[in-house]
Amino acid sequence: MNNWIQLASGGGYDFDTAELFGPFSVEDDLAWPLTCPRYTKHTRRGVVWTVALHSVACARAIISMTGQLTAGAAGLLHDMHEAVIGDITTPVARHVDYARVKALKSQVDAAICEKLGIPTKCRPGCSHHTGYVDLADQAALQIERTLFCAPEPRQWTVPRAGIAWERALYKEIIRLQDNYGDMSDGGFAAFMEEYHRLVKE
């Protein structure tokens, strides 16, 4: 175990074996690290928008659009690898080696799912849900950049999910802001609430 990263609970992730070792807590090692800022914090000053909040908005929009709770669970967990490796933005991944970064994300996702015993039907890689997760994620990029970022100096090359998905995402983002006030916890409470509702059996 030469190439590994330590996690909050005292365990770690081994990049050589693609395994989590030691303790792993949903609260401390998943939900808390996901309160890191989206877009490497390149949002307007004062904006609180984190991976956890993004994940909750995606989950709720998927449920709103499909009525499927397991698809919502997959949406909630679609960025869970970022609890271990951080938010590697797509332009950075493309510049470095998109295929390798994507493979790394999948390996970390699999390790977390195995460690927590997450049911297959709730996993982001489940073939029944990947299309919905992609649509929610694409819609979130469109709405988040409008709400939270400065006007772009060049056009973002982001696929459009369609107006219905974008409206659903917008609605859930506003609802999160209304229900959780200043969101000073970075979405920790909202993420844990959705995790226990959708994932924990």
C-alpha positions as a Python dict, from the first residue, in 0.01 Angstrom:
ca = {
    (1, 'M'): (0, 0, 0),
    (2, 'N'): (229, 275, -125),
    (3, 'N'): (-15, 498, -314),
    (4, 'W'): (-312, 571, -94),
    (5, 'I'): (-509, 858, 53),
    (6, 'Q'): (-627, 888, 412),
    (7, 'L'): (-996, 950, 481),
    (8, 'A'): (-1166, 1133, 766),
    (9, 'S'): (-1256, 826, 977),
    (10, 'G'): (-899, 697, 970),
    (11, 'G'): (-930, 452, 684),
    (12, 'G'): (-800, 501, 334),
    (13, 'Y'): (-831, 434, -35),
    (14, 'D'): (-554, 235, -206),
    (15, 'F'): (-506, 348, -567),
    (16, 'D'): (-295, 43, -649),
    (17, 'T'): (-560, -212, -545),
    (18, 'A'): (-869, 11, -596),
    (19, 'E'): (-990, -79, -246),
    (20, 'L'): (-1106, 104, 63),
    (21, 'F'): (-945, -18, 383),
    (22, 'G'): (-1017, 53, 747),
    (23, 'P'): (-1330, 233, 867),
    (24, 'F'): (-1560, 417, 630),
    (25, 'S'): (-1847, 629, 757),
    (26, 'V'): (-2132, 762, 543),
    (27, 'E'): (-2139, 1078, 752),
    (28, 'D'): (-1766, 1148, 780),
    (29, 'D'): (-1618, 989, 468),
    (30, 'L'): (-1897, 1044, 214),
    (31, 'A'): (-2141, 1322, 304),
    (32, 'W'): (-1892, 1554, 474),
    (33, 'P'): (-1626, 1553, 197),
    (34, 'L'): (-1901, 1607, -62),
    (35, 'T'): (-1963, 1949, 91),
    (36, 'C'): (-1667, 2064, -120),
    (37, 'P'): (-1750, 2346, -365),
    (38, 'R'): (-1858, 2275, -722),
    (39, 'Y'): (-1654, 2423, -1008),
    (40, 'T'): (-1343, 2436, -781),
    (41, 'K'): (-1525, 2729, -615),
    (42, 'H'): (-1520, 2941, -930),
    (43, 'T'): (-1870, 3063, -859),
    (44, 'R'): (-1968, 3418, -773),
    (45, 'R'): (-1840, 3525, -433),
    (46, 'G'): (-2082, 3436, -155),
    (47, 'V'): (-2244, 3151, -346),
    (48, 'V'): (-2268, 2825, -152),
    (49, 'W'): (-2305, 2543, -401),
    (50, 'T'): (-2140, 2212, -330),
    (51, 'V'): (-2117, 1863, -472),
    (52, 'A'): (-2356, 1746, -200),
    (53, 'L'): (-2618, 2005, -294),
    (54, 'H'): (-2574, 1929, -664),
    (55, 'S'): (-2621, 1558, -591),
    (56, 'V'): (-2939, 1616, -392),
    (57, 'A'): (-3083, 1843, -663),
    (58, 'C'): (-3007, 1580, -928),
    (59, 'A'): (-3165, 1303, -720),
    (60, 'R'): (-3483, 1498, -657),
    (61, 'A'): (-3513, 1610, -1020),
    (62, 'I'): (-3475, 1251, -1141),
    (63, 'I'): (-3753, 1138, -907),
    (64, 'S'): (-3969, 1429, -1020),
    (65, 'M'): (-3916, 1340, -1387),
    (66, 'T'): (-3933, 959, -1362),
    (67, 'G'): (-4106, 866, -1036),
    (68, 'Q'): (-3827, 613, -974),
    (69, 'L'): (-3670, 623, -627),
    (70, 'T'): (-3385, 390, -724),
    (71, 'A'): (-3298, 619, -1015),
    (72, 'G'): (-3300, 905, -767),
    (73, 'A'): (-3059, 711, -546),
    (74, 'A'): (-2827, 666, -843),
    (75, 'G'): (-2846, 1039, -902),
    (76, 'L'): (-2763, 1111, -540),
    (77, 'L'): (-2453, 891, -561),
    (78, 'H'): (-2333, 977, -912),
    (79, 'D'): (-2048, 1195, -782),
    (80, 'M'): (-1967, 995, -468),
    (81, 'H'): (-1612, 928, -594),
    (82, 'E'): (-1546, 1298, -534),
    (83, 'A'): (-1554, 1226, -160),
    (84, 'V'): (-1223, 1045, -216),
    (85, 'I'): (-1057, 1209, -518),
    (86, 'G'): (-1214, 1554, -514),
    (87, 'D'): (-1404, 1733, -790),
    (88, 'I'): (-1198, 1682, -1105),
    (89, 'T'): (-1370, 1909, -1352),
    (90, 'T'): (-1443, 1773, -1699),
    (91, 'P'): (-1207, 2014, -1880),
    (92, 'V'): (-921, 1902, -1652),
    (93, 'A'): (-1008, 1535, -1708),
    (94, 'R'): (-1015, 1589, -2084),
    (95, 'H'): (-678, 1760, -2077),
    (96, 'V'): (-509, 1495, -1862),
    (97, 'D'): (-663, 1171, -1990),
    (98, 'Y'): (-1041, 1151, -1990),
    (99, 'A'): (-1058, 772, -2021),
    (100, 'R'): (-822, 717, -1728),
    (101, 'V'): (-999, 970, -1508),
    (102, 'K'): (-1336, 813, -1592),
    (103, 'A'): (-1198, 469, -1507),
    (104, 'L'): (-1062, 600, -1176),
    (105, 'K'): (-1402, 747, -1087),
    (106, 'S'): (-1571, 414, -1163),
    (107, 'Q'): (-1320, 225, -949),
    (108, 'V'): (-1374, 455, -653),
    (109, 'D'): (-1753, 437, -696),
    (110, 'A'): (-1734, 56, -695),
    (111, 'A'): (-1517, 53, -384),
    (112, 'I'): (-1757, 279, -194),
    (113, 'C'): (-2059, 75, -303),
    (114, 'E'): (-1887, -243, -188),
    (115, 'K'): (-1781, -94, 144),
    (116, 'L'): (-2127, 42, 224),
    (117, 'G'): (-2320, -250, 77),
    (118, 'I'): (-2517, -21, -154),
    (119, 'P'): (-2777, -223, -345),
    (120, 'T'): (-2704, -270, -716),
    (121, 'K'): (-3032, -104, -812),
    (122, 'C'): (-2920, 218, -638),
    (123, 'R'): (-2573, 238, -791),
    (124, 'P'): (-2494, 513, -1044),
    (125, 'G'): (-2352, 258, -1289),
    (126, 'C'): (-2679, 62, -1302),
    (127, 'S'): (-2774, 40, -1669),
    (128, 'H'): (-3139, 118, -1588),
    (129, 'H'): (-3049, 463, -1455),
    (130, 'T'): (-2744, 595, -1640),
    (131, 'G'): (-2950, 785, -1898),
    (132, 'Y'): (-3150, 964, -1632),
    (133, 'V'): (-2838, 1050, -1433),
    (134, 'D'): (-2673, 1193, -1744),
    (135, 'L'): (-2978, 1405, -1825),
    (136, 'A'): (-2997, 1542, -1471),
    (137, 'D'): (-2625, 1617, -1468),
    (138, 'Q'): (-2642, 1797, -1804),
    (139, 'A'): (-2942, 2000, -1692),
    (140, 'A'): (-2766, 2088, -1367),
    (141, 'L'): (-2466, 2228, -1556),
    (142, 'Q'): (-2694, 2456, -1756),
    (143, 'I'): (-2888, 2583, -1454),
    (144, 'E'): (-2594, 2607, -1214),
    (145, 'R'): (-2381, 2810, -1453),
    (146, 'T'): (-2669, 3053, -1501),
    (147, 'L'): (-2745, 3087, -1131),
    (148, 'F'): (-2401, 3069, -973),
    (149, 'C'): (-2127, 3155, -1225),
    (150, 'A'): (-2014, 3470, -1403),
    (151, 'P'): (-2113, 3505, -1769),
    (152, 'E'): (-1894, 3269, -1968),
    (153, 'P'): (-1614, 3422, -2178),
    (154, 'R'): (-1658, 3135, -2427),
    (155, 'Q'): (-1955, 2909, -2485),
    (156, 'W'): (-1958, 2597, -2267),
    (157, 'T'): (-1965, 2277, -2470),
    (158, 'V'): (-2234, 2110, -2261),
    (159, 'P'): (-2506, 1887, -2413),
    (160, 'R'): (-2859, 2011, -2346),
    (161, 'A'): (-3091, 1781, -2157),
    (162, 'G'): (-3405, 1962, -2265),
    (163, 'I'): (-3625, 2228, -2112),
    (164, 'A'): (-3826, 1987, -1895),
    (165, 'W'): (-3514, 1855, -1722),
    (166, 'E'): (-3373, 2204, -1679),
    (167, 'R'): (-3698, 2324, -1523),
    (168, 'A'): (-3695, 2027, -1286),
    (169, 'L'): (-3338, 2103, -1179),
    (170, 'Y'): (-3413, 2472, -1133),
    (171, 'K'): (-3715, 2389, -917),
    (172, 'E'): (-3511, 2158, -692),
    (173, 'I'): (-3226, 2406, -653),
    (174, 'I'): (-3469, 2677, -545),
    (175, 'R'): (-3641, 2435, -309),
    (176, 'L'): (-3308, 2346, -149),
    (177, 'Q'): (-3228, 2713, -98),
    (178, 'D'): (-3571, 2773, 54),
    (179, 'N'): (-3564, 2469, 285),
    (180, 'Y'): (-3206, 2487, 409),
    (181, 'G'): (-3154, 2860, 453),
    (182, 'D'): (-2797, 2978, 405),
    (183, 'M'): (-2682, 2615, 358),
    (184, 'S'): (-2377, 2687, 572),
    (185, 'D'): (-2332, 2312, 624),
    (186, 'G'): (-2266, 2277, 252),
    (187, 'G'): (-2560, 2045, 202),
    (188, 'F'): (-2453, 1786, 461),
    (189, 'A'): (-2798, 1761, 621),
    (190, 'A'): (-2977, 1751, 286),
    (191, 'F'): (-2747, 1477, 154),
    (192, 'M'): (-2787, 1263, 467),
    (193, 'E'): (-3165, 1306, 454),
    (194, 'E'): (-3176, 1183, 94),
    (195, 'Y'): (-2928, 902, 160),
    (196, 'H'): (-3145, 760, 438),
    (197, 'R'): (-3460, 805, 230),
    (198, 'L'): (-3332, 655, -94),
    (199, 'V'): (-3032, 431, -27),
    (200, 'K'): (-3028, 292, 327),
    (201, 'E'): (-3264, -4, 345),
}
